[in-house]
Amino acid sequence: MVGMRDVAKQAGVSVSTVSLVVNNAGYVSDDMRARVEAAMHQLNYIPNELARNLYRNRTNTIGIIVPTILHPFFATLTAHMQRELAKRGLKTMLCSTADVATGESEYVNMLQRHMMDGIIMAAHTEHQPDYWTSIRRPIVAFDRILGTGIPAVHSDHEAGGRMIARQLIDSGVRHAVLVGGPRSQFTQSMTFPTVRYHLTVEHMLAGAGIACDYVEAGSVTDVVAHEATATAIFERYPDVDAIIGSDVVASVALQEAGRRGIAVPGDLQIIAYDGTLAADLAGKKLTVVRQDFPAIAAALAEQMDQQIEAFDTSKRERRGESADSSADSSVVADAATSVDAADQAGKAEPANRSAEPGVVIPVTFIPGETTR
């Protein structure tokens, strides 16, 4: 097997020079670099990736934590994240908290033991903010606020709520039903930006004198419960003339309406929130608020790049002080500020979006065949 010594001999340089070229570290003149690269090509030398990572103290692996990949939203998000990270030369390690017993703790431990370079956190967590901020390693949050100093990316859910409400108001809806996760999340809206679309719809419909009920469909990990909830709406609210929910909920509601002989959109309007492949397979073109998955993935990857760079810079500055993880450095990031929580009833008007921390990705309202 060809090694660095063989390349060094072929190029007439030292082994340390070959190492600098291979690891793209330190200064090497253009002439010297060209000689080393030519020797590598002539000898068909393939750098040892493990050795390179050890030299750079990098794994080039990012952990992505999601609730479950059974849900179309997280399956779509994961696919785009893996593609985006691969473009940047990074591998993906996936953790589905609903499908493994250890949950996020195992991944955090792996991060602290330098077995991955960072974590993108996109699942519900029971841990308090001080848990996440104490890790002091690259972490980026998606659709949740983990704590001060941890960057976040989320869609413009408030704008999505306004789009939905305006459609319902303008089309003369009398009784809308929103379907979502546990209502308890509404009192924790500083942690879950997603609930802002529900709160915005409720507030605008209340202002227009339109009845609006909220139905809990259980955890996002329980897709079967979402399907059952969508079916039960028709029995619980016989006068419902608008249903708003995830792509899964909207698709099941559309199919159930067909079985009951309810005309869509004449007697019932249906709006899906997410815009995944599931919305395209409903049997009729659903009206959707589409989240921009490529832009979300790009923003998360960019934030992770910045976190890793800041971490590496700080680590270089501290080199020689201490080898333990507590002295590794804190990640430099813009401090995330808390978002005002909604009131207990969940009817309070959402705070202005400009007060929300993190990178906000626009959503798009796409009219289909299920709204008037």
C-alpha positions as CSV (number, residue, x, y, z in Angstrom):
1,M,0.0,0.0,0.0
2,V,1.3,3.4,-0.9
3,G,1.9,5.7,2.0
4,M,3.0,9.3,2.8
5,R,6.6,8.2,2.8
6,D,6.4,6.9,-0.7
7,V,4.8,10.2,-1.9
8,A,7.4,12.2,-0.1
9,K,10.2,10.2,-1.7
10,Q,8.6,10.5,-5.1
11,A,8.2,14.3,-4.7
12,G,11.5,14.9,-3.1
13,V,10.0,16.5,0.0
14,S,9.6,15.7,3.7
15,V,6.7,13.6,5.0
16,S,5.5,16.6,7.0
17,T,5.1,18.6,3.8
18,V,3.0,15.8,2.3
19,S,0.9,15.8,5.5
20,L,0.3,19.6,5.1
21,V,-0.8,19.1,1.5
22,V,-3.1,16.2,2.3
23,N,-4.7,17.9,5.2
24,N,-4.8,21.3,3.6
25,A,-3.2,22.7,6.7
26,G,-0.3,25.2,7.1
27,Y,1.6,27.0,4.4
28,V,3.1,25.1,1.4
29,S,4.4,26.9,-1.7
30,D,2.6,26.4,-5.0
31,D,5.5,24.7,-6.5
32,M,5.9,22.3,-3.6
33,R,2.1,21.6,-3.5
34,A,2.2,20.8,-7.3
35,R,5.1,18.3,-6.8
36,V,3.3,16.6,-4.0
37,E,0.0,16.4,-5.9
38,A,1.8,15.1,-9.0
39,A,3.5,12.4,-6.9
40,M,0.1,11.4,-5.3
41,H,-1.4,11.1,-8.8
42,Q,1.5,9.1,-10.2
43,L,1.5,6.6,-7.3
44,N,-2.3,6.5,-7.1
45,Y,-2.1,7.5,-3.5
46,I,-5.4,7.7,-1.6
47,P,-5.3,9.6,1.7
48,N,-6.4,7.7,4.8
49,E,-9.7,9.5,5.7
50,L,-9.6,8.2,9.3
51,A,-6.1,9.6,9.7
52,R,-7.0,12.9,8.2
53,N,-10.0,13.2,10.5
54,L,-7.9,12.4,13.5
55,Y,-5.3,15.0,12.4
56,R,-8.0,17.7,12.0
57,N,-10.0,16.4,15.0
58,R,-13.1,16.1,12.7
59,T,-15.4,13.3,11.8
60,N,-17.2,15.0,8.9
61,T,-20.4,13.5,10.4
62,I,-23.4,15.4,11.5
63,G,-26.1,13.9,13.7
64,I,-29.7,14.7,12.8
65,I,-32.3,14.1,15.5
66,V,-36.0,13.8,14.4
67,P,-39.1,12.4,16.2
68,T,-39.7,9.7,13.5
69,I,-39.0,9.2,9.9
70,L,-42.5,7.5,9.5
71,H,-44.0,11.0,9.3
72,P,-43.9,12.5,5.7
73,F,-42.6,15.8,7.0
74,F,-39.6,14.4,8.7
75,A,-38.9,11.9,6.0
76,T,-38.8,14.8,3.5
77,L,-36.7,17.0,5.8
78,T,-34.2,14.2,6.4
79,A,-33.8,13.5,2.6
80,H,-33.1,17.2,1.9
81,M,-30.7,17.5,4.8
82,Q,-28.7,14.5,3.8
83,R,-28.5,15.8,0.2
84,E,-27.4,19.3,1.4
85,L,-24.8,18.0,3.9
86,A,-23.4,15.6,1.3
87,K,-22.8,18.6,-1.0
88,R,-20.6,20.0,1.7
89,G,-18.7,16.8,2.1
90,L,-20.5,15.8,5.3
91,K,-22.1,12.5,6.2
92,T,-25.3,12.1,8.1
93,M,-26.1,10.0,11.2
94,L,-29.8,9.8,11.8
95,C,-31.5,9.4,15.1
96,S,-35.3,8.9,15.3
97,T,-36.2,9.4,19.0
98,A,-39.5,7.5,18.8
99,D,-37.8,4.5,17.3
100,V,-34.9,4.0,19.6
101,A,-34.8,3.7,23.4
102,T,-31.9,6.0,24.2
103,G,-33.3,9.0,22.3
104,E,-31.2,12.2,22.0
105,S,-29.0,11.5,25.0
106,E,-26.9,8.9,23.2
107,Y,-26.3,11.4,20.3
108,V,-25.3,14.1,22.7
109,N,-22.9,11.8,24.4
110,M,-21.4,10.9,21.0
111,L,-21.0,14.6,20.2
112,Q,-19.2,15.2,23.5
113,R,-16.9,12.3,22.8
114,H,-16.0,13.8,19.4
115,M,-17.7,11.0,17.5
116,M,-19.5,13.6,15.4
117,D,-19.0,17.3,14.6
118,G,-22.4,18.6,15.4
119,I,-26.1,17.9,15.9
120,I,-29.2,19.3,14.2
121,M,-32.0,18.9,16.7
122,A,-35.5,18.6,15.2
123,A,-37.3,16.6,17.8
124,H,-39.2,17.4,21.0
125,T,-37.0,17.4,24.1
126,E,-37.8,17.3,27.8
127,H,-34.4,18.8,28.6
128,Q,-34.3,22.4,29.9
129,P,-32.3,25.1,28.0
130,D,-29.3,24.9,30.4
131,Y,-28.8,21.2,29.4
132,W,-28.3,22.2,25.7
133,T,-26.3,25.3,26.4
134,S,-23.9,23.4,28.7
135,I,-22.9,21.0,26.0
136,R,-20.7,23.6,24.4
137,R,-20.4,21.9,21.0
138,P,-22.0,22.7,17.6
139,I,-25.8,22.4,17.8
140,V,-28.4,23.9,15.5
141,A,-32.1,23.7,16.3
142,F,-34.9,23.3,13.8
143,D,-38.5,24.5,14.6
144,R,-37.7,24.8,18.3
145,I,-35.7,27.1,20.6
146,L,-33.3,25.2,22.7
147,G,-31.6,28.0,24.6
148,T,-29.5,31.2,24.4
149,G,-26.6,30.9,22.0
150,I,-28.0,28.0,20.0
151,P,-29.0,29.1,16.5
152,A,-32.4,28.1,15.2
153,V,-34.1,27.7,11.8
154,H,-37.8,27.6,11.3
155,S,-40.4,28.4,8.7
156,D,-42.5,31.6,8.8
157,H,-45.4,29.9,10.5
158,E,-47.1,33.1,11.4
159,A,-47.2,34.1,7.7
160,G,-48.6,30.6,6.9
161,G,-51.4,31.2,9.5
162,R,-52.3,34.5,7.9
163,M,-52.5,32.9,4.5
164,I,-54.8,30.2,5.7
165,A,-57.0,32.6,7.7
166,R,-57.4,35.0,4.8
167,Q,-58.5,32.1,2.5
168,L,-61.1,31.0,5.0
169,I,-62.4,34.5,5.7
170,D,-62.6,35.5,2.1
171,S,-64.4,32.3,1.1
172,G,-67.1,32.6,3.7
173,V,-66.2,29.7,6.0
174,R,-68.5,29.4,9.1
175,H,-66.9,26.7,11.2
176,A,-63.2,25.7,10.8
177,V,-61.4,22.8,12.6
178,L,-57.7,22.9,13.1
179,V,-55.9,19.6,13.8
180,G,-52.5,19.6,15.5
181,G,-50.3,18.3,18.3
182,P,-50.9,18.4,22.1
183,R,-52.5,21.7,23.1
184,S,-50.0,21.9,26.0
185,Q,-47.4,22.9,23.5
186,F,-49.2,26.2,23.0
187,T,-48.1,27.3,26.5
188,Q,-44.6,26.5,25.4
189,S,-44.6,28.5,22.2
190,M,-41.2,29.9,23.0
191,T,-40.0,26.4,22.3
192,F,-42.3,25.4,19.5
193,P,-42.5,28.1,16.7
194,T,-44.8,25.8,14.7
195,V,-47.8,26.5,16.9
196,R,-47.8,30.1,15.7
197,Y,-49.7,29.1,12.6
198,H,-52.5,27.7,14.7
199,L,-52.5,30.7,17.0
200,T,-52.6,33.1,14.1
201,V,-55.5,31.3,12.4
202,E,-57.5,31.2,15.6
203,H,-56.9,34.9,16.3
204,M,-57.9,36.1,12.8
205,L,-61.0,33.9,12.6
206,A,-62.1,35.0,16.1
207,G,-61.7,38.6,14.9
208,A,-63.9,37.8,11.9
209,G,-66.6,36.1,14.0
210,I,-65.9,32.6,12.6
211,A,-66.2,29.5,14.8
212,C,-62.9,27.7,15.1
213,D,-62.2,24.5,17.1
214,Y,-58.9,22.8,17.8
215,V,-58.6,19.0,17.8
216,E,-55.5,17.3,19.3
217,A,-54.2,14.5,17.1
218,G,-51.6,13.3,19.6
219,S,-47.9,13.2,19.1
220,V,-46.3,13.8,15.7
221,T,-44.8,10.3,16.0
222,D,-48.3,8.7,16.1
223,V,-49.3,8.9,12.4
224,V,-52.1,6.4,12.9
225,A,-53.7,8.7,15.6
226,H,-53.6,11.6,13.1
227,E,-55.5,9.5,10.6
228,A,-58.1,8.5,13.2
229,T,-58.6,12.1,14.3
230,A,-59.2,13.3,10.8
231,T,-61.9,10.7,10.4
232,A,-63.6,11.5,13.7
233,I,-63.9,15.2,12.9
234,F,-67.0,14.5,10.8
235,E,-68.9,12.9,13.7
236,R,-67.8,15.4,16.3
237,Y,-68.4,18.5,14.2
238,P,-71.2,17.8,11.6
239,D,-71.3,21.4,10.5
240,V,-67.6,21.7,9.8
241,D,-66.9,23.4,6.5
242,A,-63.1,23.8,6.7
243,I,-60.4,21.4,8.0
244,I,-56.8,22.4,8.3
245,G,-54.0,20.0,9.3
246,S,-50.8,18.3,8.2
247,D,-50.6,16.6,4.8
248,V,-51.6,13.3,6.4
249,V,-54.6,14.8,8.1
250,A,-55.7,16.7,5.0
251,S,-55.4,13.7,2.8
252,V,-57.4,11.4,5.1
253,A,-60.1,14.1,5.6
254,L,-60.4,14.4,1.8
255,Q,-60.9,10.7,1.4
256,E,-63.4,10.5,4.3
257,A,-65.4,13.4,2.8
258,G,-65.6,11.4,-0.4
259,R,-66.9,8.4,1.4
260,R,-69.6,10.5,3.1
261,G,-70.6,12.2,-0.1
262,I,-69.5,15.6,1.0
263,A,-68.6,17.9,-1.8
264,V,-65.0,19.4,-1.7
265,P,-64.6,22.3,-2.0
266,G,-68.3,23.2,-2.3
267,D,-69.4,22.1,1.1
268,L,-66.0,21.5,2.7
269,Q,-62.6,23.2,2.2
270,I,-59.4,21.4,3.1
271,I,-56.0,23.0,3.6
272,A,-52.8,21.0,4.1
273,Y,-49.8,22.4,6.0
274,D,-46.3,21.2,4.9
275,G,-46.5,20.3,1.2
276,T,-44.8,16.9,1.1
277,L,-45.3,14.1,-1.3
278,A,-48.2,12.9,0.9
279,A,-50.2,16.0,-0.3
280,D,-49.7,15.0,-3.9
281,L,-51.1,11.5,-3.3
282,A,-54.5,12.5,-1.7
283,G,-56.5,11.8,-4.9
284,K,-57.2,15.5,-5.6
285,K,-54.8,18.4,-5.7
286,L,-54.8,19.7,-2.2
287,T,-54.5,23.4,-1.3
288,V,-51.3,23.6,0.7
289,V,-49.1,25.9,2.7
290,R,-45.7,24.6,1.5
291,Q,-42.6,24.7,3.6
292,D,-39.5,25.3,1.6
293,F,-37.5,22.1,2.4
294,P,-34.5,22.9,0.2
295,A,-34.1,26.4,1.8
296,I,-34.6,24.9,5.3
297,A,-31.9,22.3,4.6
298,A,-29.5,24.9,3.2
299,A,-30.1,27.2,6.2
300,L,-29.5,24.4,8.7
301,A,-26.3,23.3,6.9
302,E,-25.1,26.9,6.7
303,Q,-25.7,27.5,10.4
304,M,-23.9,24.2,11.2
305,D,-20.9,25.3,9.1
306,Q,-20.8,28.5,11.1
307,Q,-21.0,26.7,14.4
308,I,-18.2,24.3,13.5
309,E,-16.0,27.1,12.2
310,A,-16.6,29.1,15.4
311,F,-15.9,26.0,17.5
312,D,-12.6,25.3,15.6
313,T,-11.5,28.9,15.8
314,S,-12.1,29.1,19.5
315,K,-10.4,25.7,20.0
316,R,-7.3,27.0,18.2
317,E,-7.3,30.0,20.4
318,R,-7.4,27.9,23.5
319,R,-4.9,25.3,22.4
320,G,-2.6,24.3,25.1
321,E,-4.8,25.5,28.0
322,S,-6.7,22.2,28.7
323,A,-7.5,19.0,27.0
324,D,-10.7,18.2,28.7
325,S,-14.1,18.9,27.0
326,S,-15.0,21.6,29.4
327,A,-12.2,23.8,28.0
328,D,-12.9,22.9,24.4
329,S,-14.7,26.2,24.0
330,S,-18.1,27.5,23.8
331,V,-19.6,27.9,20.3
332,V,-19.8,31.5,19.2
333,A,-23.3,32.2,18.0
334,D,-25.9,35.0,18.0
335,A,-27.9,34.7,21.2
336,A,-31.4,33.5,20.7
337,T,-34.0,35.4,22.6
338,S,-37.2,34.0,24.0
339,V,-40.5,34.4,22.3
340,D,-43.5,35.5,24.3
341,A,-45.6,32.5,25.2
342,A,-49.3,32.3,24.3
343,D,-51.9,32.5,27.0
344,Q,-53.3,29.3,28.5
345,A,-56.3,29.2,26.2
346,G,-54.1,29.6,23.2
347,K,-56.1,32.5,21.8
348,A,-53.6,35.3,22.4
349,E,-52.4,37.2,19.3
350,P,-49.0,35.9,18.3
351,A,-46.0,38.2,18.9
352,N,-44.6,40.1,16.0
353,R,-42.5,37.8,13.9
354,S,-39.6,40.2,14.0
355,A,-39.2,39.3,17.7
356,E,-38.6,35.6,16.8
357,P,-35.0,34.4,17.0
358,G,-33.2,32.5,14.3
359,V,-33.4,32.1,10.6
360,V,-36.9,32.4,9.3
361,I,-37.7,30.6,6.0
362,P,-40.7,31.9,3.9
363,V,-43.7,29.6,3.2
364,T,-45.9,29.5,0.1
365,F,-49.6,29.3,-0.3
366,I,-50.4,27.0,-3.2
367,P,-54.2,26.9,-4.2
368,G,-55.5,23.5,-5.2
369,E,-58.8,21.8,-5.8
370,T,-59.8,21.7,-2.2
371,T,-60.5,25.4,-1.6
372,R,-62.9,27.9,-3.2
